[in-house]
Amino acid sequence: MTSLELRDRTKRFALSIVGLSRLLPRSMEAQVMNRQLFRSATSVASNYRAATRARSKAEFFAKISIVVEEIDEVFSGLS
């Protein structure tokens, strides 16, 4: 997978979570979870973009580790 394909995939993922968030219940508990899911999912795409603009391999790995943490947070919250 190329970096452009992964960029597009992370963007599609964020947009799909935005759509999912519209379907969630409006209870206070659900809204708290919804906000966290929304923030984590949308930050995946923005942090991946930042990683691709890294100035060194060390900076890339530091930024890509944030992407991994965020995607892990999304999926641990969904299970």
N, CA, C and O atoms as a GROMACS GRO file, in nm:
protein
  316
    1MET      N    1   0.085  -0.117   0.000
    1MET     CA    2   0.000   0.000   0.000
    1MET      C    3   0.090   0.124   0.000
    1MET      O    4   0.183   0.134   0.079
    2THR      N    5   0.060   0.215  -0.088
    2THR     CA    6   0.139   0.338  -0.096
    2THR      C    7   0.094   0.438   0.011
    2THR      O    8  -0.012   0.422   0.072
    3SER      N    9   0.175   0.539   0.031
    3SER     CA   10   0.139   0.641   0.130
    3SER      C   11   0.013   0.717   0.088
    3SER      O   12  -0.066   0.757   0.174
    4LEU      N   13  -0.007   0.736  -0.042
    4LEU     CA   14  -0.129   0.802  -0.089
    4LEU      C   15  -0.253   0.717  -0.064
    4LEU      O   16  -0.358   0.768  -0.025
    5GLU      N   17  -0.240   0.586  -0.085
    5GLU     CA   18  -0.352   0.496  -0.059
    5GLU      C   19  -0.385   0.495   0.090
    5GLU      O   20  -0.502   0.495   0.128
    6LEU      N   21  -0.282   0.493   0.173
    6LEU     CA   22  -0.306   0.494   0.317
    6LEU      C   23  -0.364   0.627   0.363
    6LEU      O   24  -0.448   0.630   0.453
    7ARG      N   25  -0.320   0.736   0.304
    7ARG     CA   26  -0.377   0.867   0.335
    7ARG      C   27  -0.526   0.868   0.304
    7ARG      O   28  -0.607   0.915   0.384
    8ASP      N   29  -0.562   0.816   0.186
    8ASP     CA   30  -0.703   0.812   0.147
    8ASP      C   31  -0.782   0.718   0.238
    8ASP      O   32  -0.898   0.745   0.271
    9ARG      N   33  -0.720   0.609   0.276
    9ARG     CA   34  -0.789   0.513   0.363
    9ARG      C   35  -0.814   0.572   0.502
    9ARG      O   36  -0.922   0.553   0.558
   10THR      N   37  -0.717   0.643   0.556
   10THR     CA   38  -0.737   0.704   0.688
   10THR      C   39  -0.844   0.813   0.681
   10THR      O   40  -0.920   0.832   0.775
   11LYS      N   41  -0.849   0.884   0.570
   11LYS     CA   42  -0.952   0.987   0.554
   11LYS      C   43  -1.091   0.924   0.544
   11LYS      O   44  -1.185   0.973   0.606
   12ARG      N   45  -1.103   0.816   0.466
   12ARG     CA   46  -1.231   0.746   0.455
   12ARG      C   47  -1.275   0.690   0.590
   12ARG      O   48  -1.393   0.692   0.624
   13PHE      N   49  -1.178   0.640   0.666
   13PHE     CA   50  -1.208   0.587   0.799
   13PHE      C   51  -1.265   0.698   0.887
   13PHE      O   52  -1.367   0.677   0.954
   14ALA      N   53  -1.201   0.814   0.888
   14ALA     CA   54  -1.250   0.926   0.969
   14ALA      C   55  -1.391   0.966   0.927
   14ALA      O   56  -1.477   0.989   1.012
   15LEU      N   57  -1.414   0.973   0.798
   15LEU     CA   58  -1.547   1.012   0.749
   15LEU      C   59  -1.654   0.907   0.783
   15LEU      O   60  -1.769   0.941   0.810
   16SER      N   61  -1.615   0.780   0.783
   16SER     CA   62  -1.712   0.676   0.820
   16SER      C   63  -1.747   0.685   0.968
   16SER      O   64  -1.861   0.658   1.006
   17ILE      N   65  -1.652   0.721   1.051
   17ILE     CA   66  -1.680   0.738   1.194
   17ILE      C   67  -1.769   0.860   1.216
   17ILE      O   68  -1.856   0.859   1.304
   18VAL      N   69  -1.748   0.964   1.138
   18VAL     CA   70  -1.837   1.081   1.146
   18VAL      C   71  -1.980   1.038   1.116
   18VAL      O   72  -2.074   1.079   1.185
   19GLY      N   73  -1.998   0.956   1.013
   19GLY     CA   74  -2.131   0.906   0.980
   19GLY      C   75  -2.188   0.818   1.090
   19GLY      O   76  -2.306   0.828   1.123
   20LEU      N   77  -2.104   0.732   1.147
   20LEU     CA   78  -2.148   0.646   1.257
   20LEU      C   79  -2.191   0.729   1.377
   20LEU      O   80  -2.290   0.697   1.443
   21SER      N   81  -2.118   0.834   1.405
   21SER     CA   82  -2.149   0.915   1.523
   21SER      C   83  -2.288   0.978   1.514
   21SER      O   84  -2.350   1.005   1.616
   22ARG      N   85  -2.335   1.001   1.394
   22ARG     CA   86  -2.468   1.057   1.376
   22ARG      C   87  -2.578   0.957   1.410
   22ARG      O   88  -2.692   0.995   1.437
   23LEU      N   89  -2.544   0.828   1.409
   23LEU     CA   90  -2.642   0.723   1.433
   23LEU      C   91  -2.651   0.682   1.580
   23LEU      O   92  -2.743   0.611   1.619
   24LEU      N   93  -2.555   0.726   1.660
   24LEU     CA   94  -2.552   0.683   1.800
   24LEU      C   95  -2.661   0.751   1.881
   24LEU      O   96  -2.706   0.860   1.846
   25PRO      N   97  -2.703   0.687   1.990
   25PRO     CA   98  -2.808   0.745   2.075
   25PRO      C   99  -2.765   0.881   2.130
   25PRO      O  100  -2.647   0.916   2.131
   26ARG      N  101  -2.863   0.956   2.177
   26ARG     CA  102  -2.839   1.090   2.230
   26ARG      C  103  -2.831   1.094   2.382
   26ARG      O  104  -2.835   1.202   2.441
   27SER      N  105  -2.821   0.978   2.446
   27SER     CA  106  -2.809   0.978   2.593
   27SER      C  107  -2.676   1.041   2.633
   27SER      O  108  -2.583   1.047   2.554
   28MET      N  109  -2.668   1.087   2.756
   28MET     CA  110  -2.546   1.152   2.804
   28MET      C  111  -2.427   1.056   2.797
   28MET      O  112  -2.318   1.096   2.757
   29GLU      N  113  -2.448   0.931   2.836
   29GLU     CA  114  -2.339   0.833   2.835
   29GLU      C  115  -2.290   0.807   2.693
   29GLU      O  116  -2.169   0.802   2.667
   30ALA      N  117  -2.384   0.792   2.602
   30ALA     CA  118  -2.347   0.765   2.462
   30ALA      C  119  -2.275   0.885   2.402
   30ALA      O  120  -2.183   0.867   2.322
   31GLN      N  121  -2.314   1.004   2.438
   31GLN     CA  122  -2.251   1.124   2.383
   31GLN      C  123  -2.107   1.138   2.430
   31GLN      O  124  -2.021   1.183   2.355
   32VAL      N  125  -2.080   1.099   2.556
   32VAL     CA  126  -1.942   1.102   2.607
   32VAL      C  127  -1.855   1.006   2.525
   32VAL      O  128  -1.746   1.042   2.481
   33MET      N  129  -1.906   0.885   2.504
   33MET     CA  130  -1.833   0.787   2.423
   33MET      C  131  -1.820   0.835   2.278
   33MET      O  132  -1.715   0.817   2.215
   34ASN      N  133  -1.926   0.894   2.227
   34ASN     CA  134  -1.927   0.943   2.090
   34ASN      C  135  -1.819   1.049   2.068
   34ASN      O  136  -1.748   1.046   1.968
   35ARG      N  137  -1.807   1.142   2.161
   35ARG     CA  138  -1.706   1.248   2.147
   35ARG      C  139  -1.565   1.190   2.144
   35ARG      O  140  -1.482   1.232   2.064
   36GLN      N  141  -1.539   1.094   2.233
   36GLN     CA  142  -1.406   1.034   2.237
   36GLN      C  143  -1.378   0.955   2.110
   36GLN      O  144  -1.268   0.964   2.054
   37LEU      N  145  -1.475   0.878   2.064
   37LEU     CA  146  -1.461   0.803   1.940
   37LEU      C  147  -1.436   0.897   1.823
   37LEU      O  148  -1.348   0.872   1.740
   38PHE      N  149  -1.512   1.004   1.816
   38PHE     CA  150  -1.501   1.103   1.709
   38PHE      C  151  -1.361   1.166   1.708
   38PHE      O  152  -1.298   1.175   1.602
   39ARG      N  153  -1.313   1.209   1.825
   39ARG     CA  154  -1.181   1.272   1.833
   39ARG      C  155  -1.070   1.175   1.793
   39ARG      O  156  -0.981   1.211   1.716
   40SER      N  157  -1.075   1.054   1.845
   40SER     CA  158  -0.970   0.957   1.814
   40SER      C  159  -0.969   0.921   1.666
   40SER      O  160  -0.863   0.917   1.603
   41ALA      N  161  -1.086   0.895   1.611
   41ALA     CA  162  -1.094   0.852   1.471
   41ALA      C  163  -1.051   0.962   1.375
   41ALA      O  164  -0.980   0.935   1.278
   42THR      N  165  -1.092   1.084   1.402
   42THR     CA  166  -1.054   1.191   1.310
   42THR      C  167  -0.907   1.229   1.325
   42THR      O  168  -0.846   1.280   1.231
   43SER      N  169  -0.849   1.204   1.442
   43SER     CA  170  -0.708   1.237   1.459
   43SER      C  171  -0.617   1.137   1.387
   43SER      O  172  -0.501   1.168   1.360
   44VAL      N  173  -0.668   1.019   1.356
   44VAL     CA  174  -0.589   0.920   1.283
   44VAL      C  175  -0.543   0.979   1.150
   44VAL      O  176  -0.425   0.974   1.116
   45ALA      N  177  -0.636   1.035   1.075
   45ALA     CA  178  -0.602   1.092   0.943
   45ALA      C  179  -0.509   1.211   0.955
   45ALA      O  180  -0.413   1.221   0.879
   46SER      N  181  -0.536   1.300   1.049
   46SER     CA  182  -0.450   1.419   1.061
   46SER      C  183  -0.311   1.382   1.111
   46SER      O  184  -0.213   1.441   1.067
   47ASN      N  185  -0.302   1.287   1.203
   47ASN     CA  186  -0.170   1.247   1.251
   47ASN      C  187  -0.093   1.168   1.145
   47ASN      O  188   0.030   1.178   1.138
   48TYR      N  189  -0.163   1.090   1.064
   48TYR     CA  190  -0.093   1.021   0.954
   48TYR      C  191  -0.036   1.123   0.856
   48TYR      O  192   0.077   1.109   0.809
   49ARG      N  193  -0.115   1.223   0.825
   49ARG     CA  194  -0.066   1.328   0.735
   49ARG      C  195   0.058   1.396   0.793
   49ARG      O  196   0.154   1.424   0.721
   50ALA      N  197   0.056   1.422   0.923
   50ALA     CA  198   0.172   1.483   0.988
   50ALA      C  199   0.292   1.389   0.981
   50ALA      O  200   0.406   1.435   0.963
   51ALA      N  201   0.269   1.260   0.995
   51ALA     CA  202   0.379   1.163   0.989
   51ALA      C  203   0.444   1.162   0.851
   51ALA      O  204   0.566   1.150   0.838
   52THR      N  205   0.362   1.174   0.746
   52THR     CA  206   0.417   1.172   0.611
   52THR      C  207   0.500   1.297   0.581
   52THR      O  208   0.576   1.299   0.485
   53ARG      N  209   0.484   1.400   0.662
   53ARG     CA  210   0.561   1.523   0.643
   53ARG      C  211   0.680   1.533   0.738
   53ARG      O  212   0.741   1.639   0.751
   54ALA      N  213   0.711   1.422   0.804
   54ALA     CA  214   0.822   1.421   0.900
   54ALA      C  215   0.954   1.454   0.830
   54ALA      O  216   0.974   1.422   0.713
   55ARG      N  217   1.044   1.518   0.904
   55ARG     CA  218   1.172   1.558   0.848
   55ARG      C  219   1.281   1.454   0.868
   55ARG      O  220   1.389   1.466   0.811
   56SER      N  221   1.255   1.352   0.947
   56SER     CA  222   1.354   1.246   0.970
   56SER      C  223   1.281   1.115   0.998
   56SER      O  224   1.160   1.114   1.024
   57LYS      N  225   1.356   1.004   0.993
   57LYS     CA  226   1.296   0.875   1.025
   57LYS      C  227   1.250   0.871   1.170
   57LYS      O  228   1.145   0.815   1.200
   58ALA      N  229   1.328   0.929   1.257
   58ALA     CA  230   1.290   0.930   1.400
   58ALA      C  231   1.160   1.006   1.421
   58ALA      O  232   1.073   0.962   1.496
   59GLU      N  233   1.146   1.120   1.354
   59GLU     CA  234   1.023   1.198   1.366
   59GLU      C  235   0.906   1.122   1.306
   59GLU      O  236   0.795   1.124   1.360
   60PHE      N  237   0.929   1.053   1.193
   60PHE     CA  238   0.823   0.973   1.132
   60PHE      C  239   0.775   0.866   1.228
   60PHE      O  240   0.654   0.850   1.247
   61PHE      N  241   0.867   0.791   1.289
   61PHE     CA  242   0.828   0.684   1.379
   61PHE      C  243   0.758   0.738   1.503
   61PHE      O  244   0.666   0.674   1.554
   62ALA      N  245   0.799   0.852   1.551
   62ALA     CA  246   0.731   0.912   1.666
   62ALA      C  247   0.587   0.949   1.630
   62ALA      O  248   0.494   0.925   1.707
   63LYS      N  249   0.570   1.008   1.513
   63LYS     CA  250   0.436   1.050   1.472
   63LYS      C  251   0.347   0.932   1.432
   63LYS      O  252   0.227   0.933   1.460
   64ILE      N  253   0.406   0.832   1.369
   64ILE     CA  254   0.325   0.718   1.329
   64ILE      C  255   0.283   0.637   1.451
   64ILE      O  256   0.179   0.570   1.448
   65SER      N  257   0.361   0.643   1.558
   65SER     CA  258   0.321   0.573   1.680
   65SER      C  259   0.196   0.638   1.741
   65SER      O  260   0.115   0.570   1.804
   66ILE      N  261   0.180   0.767   1.722
   66ILE     CA  262   0.058   0.836   1.768
   66ILE      C  263  -0.061   0.785   1.687
   66ILE      O  264  -0.169   0.765   1.743
   67VAL      N  265  -0.042   0.765   1.558
   67VAL     CA  266  -0.149   0.711   1.473
   67VAL      C  267  -0.192   0.573   1.524
   67VAL      O  268  -0.311   0.544   1.535
   68VAL      N  269  -0.094   0.491   1.556
   68VAL     CA  270  -0.123   0.356   1.605
   68VAL      C  271  -0.199   0.363   1.738
   68VAL      O  272  -0.295   0.288   1.759
   69GLU      N  273  -0.157   0.451   1.826
   69GLU     CA  274  -0.226   0.467   1.955
   69GLU      C  275  -0.371   0.510   1.936
   69GLU      O  276  -0.461   0.459   2.002
   70GLU      N  277  -0.393   0.604   1.846
   70GLU     CA  278  -0.529   0.654   1.822
   70GLU      C  279  -0.618   0.547   1.761
   70GLU      O  280  -0.733   0.532   1.802
   71ILE      N  281  -0.567   0.473   1.664
   71ILE     CA  282  -0.649   0.369   1.602
   71ILE      C  283  -0.678   0.259   1.702
   71ILE      O  284  -0.787   0.200   1.700
   72ASP      N  285  -0.582   0.230   1.789
   72ASP     CA  286  -0.605   0.132   1.895
   72ASP      C  287  -0.713   0.180   1.991
   72ASP      O  288  -0.797   0.101   2.035
   73GLU      N  289  -0.712   0.308   2.023
   73GLU     CA  290  -0.814   0.365   2.111
   73GLU      C  291  -0.953   0.356   2.049
   73GLU      O  292  -1.051   0.329   2.118
   74VAL      N  293  -0.960   0.378   1.920
   74VAL     CA  294  -1.090   0.367   1.850
   74VAL      C  295  -1.143   0.225   1.861
   74VAL      O  296  -1.258   0.204   1.899
   75PHE      N  297  -1.059   0.128   1.827
   75PHE     CA  298  -1.108  -0.009   1.824
   75PHE      C  299  -1.127  -0.069   1.962
   75PHE      O  300  -1.211  -0.158   1.979
   76SER      N  301  -1.052  -0.025   2.061
   76SER     CA  302  -1.076  -0.074   2.196
   76SER      C  303  -1.207  -0.014   2.251
   76SER      O  304  -1.274  -0.076   2.333
   77GLY      N  305  -1.242   0.106   2.205
   77GLY     CA  306  -1.367   0.167   2.247
   77GLY      C  307  -1.490   0.106   2.181
   77GLY      O  308  -1.600   0.114   2.235
   78LEU      N  309  -1.471   0.044   2.066
   78LEU     CA  310  -1.582  -0.018   1.994
   78LEU      C  311  -1.612  -0.159   2.042
   78LEU      O  312  -1.721  -0.212   2.017
   79SER      N  313  -1.517  -0.220   2.110
   79SER     CA  314  -1.540  -0.359   2.152
   79SER      C  315  -1.597  -0.370   2.290
   79SER      O  316  -1.621  -0.480   2.339
   0.00000   0.00000   0.00000
